[in-house]
Amino acid sequence: MTKQRFGMVLPITLLAYFLILMDNSIIFTSATEIGQSLDLSSSTLSWISNAYTLTFGGFLLLSSRLSDLLGRKRIFLIGLTIFGLSSLLIGLSDNAAFVIALRAIQGLGSSIIAPTTLALMMDNYQGQMRARAIAYYGVTAGIGASLGLLIGASLGLLIGGGLTTLFSWQAGFLINVPLTALLFCLTIRFVPNKAGLKTKIDCIGAILSVIGLAALIDGLTSNQWLLILLAVIVLACFIVFESRQKQPMLPLILFHNRVRAGAYVARMLFMMAMLPYWFFLPQVWQASYHLTALQSGLAFLPLTFVQFVVSLSLGRLTNRFGNQLILLVGEGLLFLGLLWTALSAVASGYWLAFALPMVVIGIGQGLVLAPVTSAGLYQAPDELAGIASGLTNTAHQIGGPIGLSLIVATAGNYRGQVATMAFFTGMAFVVVAAFVVRKVQK
């Protein structure tokens, strides 16, 4: 497909999604410099990332539903405004409390942008064009999720490390401002208006979802099991409440389709497996090979390049072999790549221990991310595209913290390296994901 046939909606949505994912990648590579500049303790520094994650994940379902109710273009512009202004203020601030508060606001903007981008694709493309657009979206999704492993994510780490090394950590946020302004203008000019649904907002459901998701993500991130229990109780109440509403915030009909429901589970398991891999690799490299932030970003390029190449041919592969087989092969390659990494000796060097296994993992990620994203929207009604997209992103957001929290909770009883344990644990999640795909995907 040519750019003219896709029009401007695709580049607008991909750039917007890339931007919010790149922003979070920058935090991982700039954390040391931020902590030194603001004189933060390790626990306080963690809130630079946690505040963003908390509001991003906590408000995803509400933001997704609002895009259905208020119209995609309007809510998308609101998200861009929140994200851009908060980025500007963070870049100009040198007060720790203010920066943390603004990161929470920035996460709110991201919670609006992320699902709305995917919903805009659903609104504006059909058939093969939609499939290809989602494939490109899957490439971009792998970006931030993998801390820069795909085009965007890799650039996220690279830009984050480069700007931190060459300038200051504020530059990583200020770079968002002109890009957000550009996206705002392009959206006004090129994204068509589509009226929202004529229905009231489920306020009680909205409150329960925000409290439940925020508590769950906070509990998982900080390893507070009582908070996790509270979140489970609140979310259970939310589901029961929604099942009795005529106009629910979360229409449970979305789970009635086994392909969609299986996709949400598979997406969560993917992040449970891969986020610990992405999280621990830079630490291993910096400890063993003394890499800088910029070099750590560059070290992910083998995975990024391979995944991008695979994604370009994914449409043809899916048409020929079907979603289920592609997903199963992808899960198998992820398993093999993680196994290779876990069994490799760090002393054998970066290329043999990490780069070559990364090629296998990159192929696996390329075969998994776009198909599982597409499956999350399978036969979803157009009027529910926003909330269906939100469920896909929510599964993505909570999967990573679950995987990390399980590793943190058991690390004290493990005699080997925590990173190696993370790789083996990821293999177990991949096996479960393959079982889910085998049972429910078409």
N, C-alpha and C positions, 0 to 999 in steps of 0.2 A: 504494500500500500504506500502511496506517496503522501507527503505531508499535506498536499492540497486536498486530498480526499479525506484525511483525518481532520483537516482544519486546525484551528488554534486551541480547541478544548483540550486535546491530548497533551501538547507541550505545556500548557498552563497547569494542568493537574499534576503532571509528572514533576515539573519544577517545584510546585508547591509542596508536594509530598517529599521530594528529595531534600528540600530546605529544612523541614522540621526534623527529618532523620539525621541530616548532617549536623544540625545544631546539637543534638544529644551526643553524637560521636565526638564533637569538639570537647565536651566536658570530660570524657574519658582521657583524652590526651593532654588536656590543659589543667587537670586537677591539682597537680603539684604546684604549678605557677599561681593558680587562683588561691590556694591555701596560703602560700607565702605572701602574696600581695595583700590579702585581707587579714592575715594573722589568725588563721582559723585552726582549731583543733581538728583531729581526724574525724571525730563524731559530728562536729558542726559542718565540716567540709562535705560530709556525705549528704547533707541536706541540699547542697547546690544541685545535686542530681535527683535526690529523693523528692524534693518539692515539685519538680517538673513531672516526674513519673507519677506522683500521687494524683495530681489534678488531671494529667493526661489520661490515665487509666480510669480514674474515678468518674469523670464526666463523659466518657466515650458514648455510653448508651443514651444519655440525655441529649448530647450534642447530635448524635445520629438521628434520633427521633425528631429533633427540632428541624433538621434539614428536610424531613418529610412533611412536617407541618407548616413551616414558614417559607419553604422554597429554597432550592439549592443555592442560587446565586446570592440571595440576601444573606444567608447564614455563612456562606463561604467568604463574602466580603467582611463580615463581622469577625470571622476567625483570623483573616489576614491582618485586619486592623489591630486586634488584640496582640497577635504575635509580633507584628512589626514595631508597635509602640513599646512593648515590654522589652524587646531586643535593644531598642535605642536607649532606653533608660538603664538597662543593665550595663551596656557599654560605656555609659557616662558616669556610673556610680562607683564609689569606693567604700561603701558601707555594707557590711556583711548581711545584716538583717534585711536591709532594703533589697539586696541582690537575691536573697532567698525568697522573699515575698514576690519579687518580680518573676523569678523562675516559676513559681506556682501559677502566676497569671499567664506566663508564656505557655505553660502546659495546658491551660484552659484553651488558649488559642489553637494549640496543636490538636486538642481533642475535637475541635470543630473541623479543622482542615483535613485531618486524616481520613475519616469516613466520607466526608463530602466529596473529596476528589474521586473516590471510587464510584460513588453514587452518580456523579456527573458523567462518568464514562458510561454507566448503565443507561442514563437518559439520552445520550447523544450518539451512541453507536449500537448497531445491531449485527447479528450474524458473525461473519468472519472478522469484520472490523472490530467488533466488541471483543472477540477472542484475542486478537492481536493486541488491542489496547490493554487488556488485562494482563497479557504476557509481559508487556513493557512495564506495567504497574508492579507485577511480581518481581521483576528485576529491581525496580526501585525499592520495593518493600524489603528485599534482602539486604539492601544497603544499610539502613539504619539499624535493622535488627542485628546484623552481623558486625556492628561497629565499623562499618565501612567495607564490607566484603564485596559488595557489588559495586557497580559504577558509582552510585551515590555514596554508599557507605565508605567505600575505599577512599573516595575523594573527601568524605567527611573527616576521616582520620588523617588523611594527608594534609588537607587544608587546616584542620585543627592543630596538628603537630607543627606544620610549617609556619602558621601565623603566630603560634605561641613561641616558637623558637626564634623567629625573625623580628617579631614586634612585641605585642603584649596580649594577654588573654582577652582583653576587651575587644580586640579586633575580630575575634571569632564570633562575637555577637553583633558588632556594628556592620559586618558584611551582610547580615540579614536585611538591614534597613533598605538599601537601594533595590535589592532583589524583591522584597515584599512590595515596595512601592510600584515596581514594574509589574508585578503580578496583579496588583489592585487595578491598575490602569487597563491592562490587557483583559481582565475579567469583565470590567464595565463595558469594554468595547466588543468583545467577541463571545462571551458566554451568554446564551439565550436565557430569557426569563422563563420560569416554569412555576405556575401557581402551586402553593402548598395545599394540604388537605383541609377541608372545611370541618374541623373537629376541635374539641377542646384538648388542652394539655393535661395529662394525667399527673397532677402535682404530687400526690402521695407516692405514686410509683417512682417518679423522678427523684424524690428525696431519698427513698429507700435504696434506689440503685446507686446513687452517689455515695451515700454513707457506707453501703455494703462493699462496693468495689474499692473505695478509698481505704477502708479499714483492711480489706483483704490484701491489697498491694502494700500498704504500710506494714502490716503484720508479717508478710512474706519477706519484704525487704529488710526489716529490722529483726526478723526471727523471733517475734513475740507471739507465742502460741495462743495466749488468751485473746489477743486481738484478732487472730485468725478465726478462733472459735466464735467470737462475737460477729465477725463478718459473715461467717457461714450461716449463723442464725438469722441475721438481717436479710441476707440474700434469699434464704428459704422463705421468710415472710414475704419478701418481694415477689417471688414466684407464685406463692399462694394468692396473694392479693391480685396479681396480674391475671391469674386464671379466672377471676370472678368479675373482671371488668369488661364492659362492652366496647370501650375504646381504650385499650391498655397502652402504656408507653412501650412495652415490649410484647408485641403480638406473639403468643406462644405457638401460633400456627407455623412460624418459621422453623420450629423443631420437628414438625410432623413429617417433613421430607427427610428421609434417611441420608440422602447424599449431602444435603446442607448440614445436617446435624453431625455427620461423620467428619465433614470438612472442618467444623469448628474444633472438634476434638483433635483431629490430626494437626491442625495449625498450632494448637496449644502444646501438643507433644513435640512438635518441631522446635519450638522455642525452648521448651524444657531441656531438650537435648543440646541445642546449638548455642544458646546464650552463655552457658558455662564455658564452652569451648572458646568462644570469642573473648570472654572475660579473662580467662586465665592465660591464654597464649601470650599477650603482650607482657604479662608479668613474668612468664617463664623466659621470654626473650631478653627482657631488660635485666633479669637476674643472672642469666647464663651467658648472654652474648653482649650485655651492656649497651643495648640499642637505645637511641634517643626516641622521643615521641614521634618525630618525623620518620625515623627509620622503622619504627613499629608499624606506622601506617603503610609504608612501602612494602613491608614484609607480607602484607595481605594481598598484594597485587596478583600473585599466581591464581589464587582462588577467584578474585574479582574478574580477571580477564577470562578465565575458563567459563565461569557462570554466565557472563555476558554473551559469549559466543554461543553457548548452548541455548540461551533464551531466544536468540535471534532465529533459531531454527525450530523452536518449540511448537509453533503452530502447525508446521508440516508433520512433525512427529506425532502430535496429538491426533491430527486428522487420520493418520495412517494406523496408529496402534491403539488409540483410545486413552482416555484420562486415567483409567485404573492401572493399566500396564505401565504407563509412563511414571505414575506415582510410585508403584511398587519397585520399579528399577531405580528410581531416585532414592527411595528409602534404603534399598540394598547398597547403593554406592555410598550413602552417608554412613552406613554401618561399617563398611570396609575401610573408608577413610578414617573414621574415628578409631577403629581397631589398629590400623597401621600407625597412627599417631601415638596411641597408648603404648604400643609395644616398642616404639623407636627410642633409642638412647639419645639424649640431648647432646652427648659428647660426639655423636656421629656428624654433627653439623646441621645448620639450618636447612640446607637443600634436601638432604636425605631424610631428616627427622620430621620436617614440617612442610617444606615447599611441595614435594612430590605427593604426600598424602592430601595436601590442599587441592591439588588438581582433581583428585577423585571426589573430594567433598564438594568442590565447586561444581562439578558436573551434577552431583546429586542435588545440590541446592537449586541449580537451574531447572532440574526436572521436577522439583517438588513445589516451589513457591507459587508459580503462576497457576498450575493446575489446581492446587488446593485453594487458592484465592477464588478462582473461577467456580469451583464446586461450592464455595460458601454462598454464592449468589445464584446457584442453580434453580431455575424456575421460580425465583422470588418475584412476586408481583411488583410492578413498577412503582406503585405507591409505597412499597416497603423497602425499596432499594437502599435508602439511607440507613435504616436500622439493621438490615441484613449486612451492609458494609460495616456497621458499627460492631456487630457481633464478631465478624472476622477480625477486626482490629482489637477487640477486647480479648479474644482468645490469644492473640499475638502478645498483648501487653501482660497478661497474667501468667502466661506460660513460662517466660524467662525467670521471673522472681520465684516461681514454684521450684524450678530446677535448681536455682542457686541456693534457695533456703534449705532444700533437702541435703545438699552437699555441705553447707555450713553446719547443719544440725548434726551430721554424722562424721564430720572431718576429725573431731577430737578422738574418735575411736579407730581411726584408720592409720595404719603404720607407714604406708607409702606416701607418695606425694599427692597433695590434694588435687593438683591438675590432672594427674593420671586417673584418679578416682572419678573426676568429672567426665573424662573421656569414656570410661567404662560405663558410668551411669547413663551418659548420653546414648550409648549403644542400646541399653535396655529400653529407653524411651522410643528409640527408632524402631525397635522390634514391635513394641505395642502399637505404634503408629501404622506400621505395615499391616498388622492384623486388622486394625480398624479399616484401613483402606481396602483390604481384601474383602471384608464383610459387607461394606456399605456403599463403596463408590462404584460408579458405572464406567 
